[in-house]
C-alpha cells in the first residue's frame, strides 16, 4: 500500500511540474 501511495504522489508531482513547464512555454 505504501508503494502505491508513493507512486500516486510521484505522478501528482510530475503532473504538477508538467503543467508549470507548459505554462512557462
VOPAGU-2260 file (C-alpha; in pm, 1 decimal, decimal comma):
REM VOPAGU-2260
SITE   aa  ch    i         X         Y         Z
SITE  UNK   A    0       0,0       0,0       0,0
SITE  UNK   A    1     291,2     231,1      76,5
SITE  UNK   A    2     438,1     178,7    -270,3
SITE  UNK   A    3     105,1     270,4    -428,7
SITE  UNK   A    4      87,2     590,3    -223,8
SITE  UNK   A    5     441,3     688,4    -325,9
SITE  UNK   A    6     359,1     616,4    -690,7
SITE  UNK   A    7      44,2     831,7    -676,9
SITE  UNK   A    8     239,9    1115,3    -513,0
SITE  UNK   A    9     513,1    1087,5    -777,1
SITE  UNK   A   10     258,1    1101,5   -1061,1
SITE  UNK   A   11      90,8    1402,5    -896,6
SITE  UNK   A   12     424,2    1585,9    -868,9
SITE  UNK   A   13     517,7    1506,1   -1230,2
SITE  UNK   A   14     175,6    1623,5   -1346,9
SITE  UNK   A   15     210,6    1947,8   -1149,6
SITE  UNK   A   16     564,0    2010,0   -1280,9
SITE  UNK   A   17     446,3    1935,8   -1635,5
SITE  UNK   A   18     169,5    2195,1   -1611,8
SITE  UNK   A   19     414,7    2452,4   -1471,4
SITE  UNK   A   20     652,5    2378,4   -1760,5
SITE  UNK   A   21     376,0    2414,3   -2021,8
SITE  UNK   A   22     267,3    2744,0   -1864,9
SITE  UNK   A   23     626,0    2871,6   -1886,3
SITE  UNK   A   24     629,3    2788,5   -2256,1
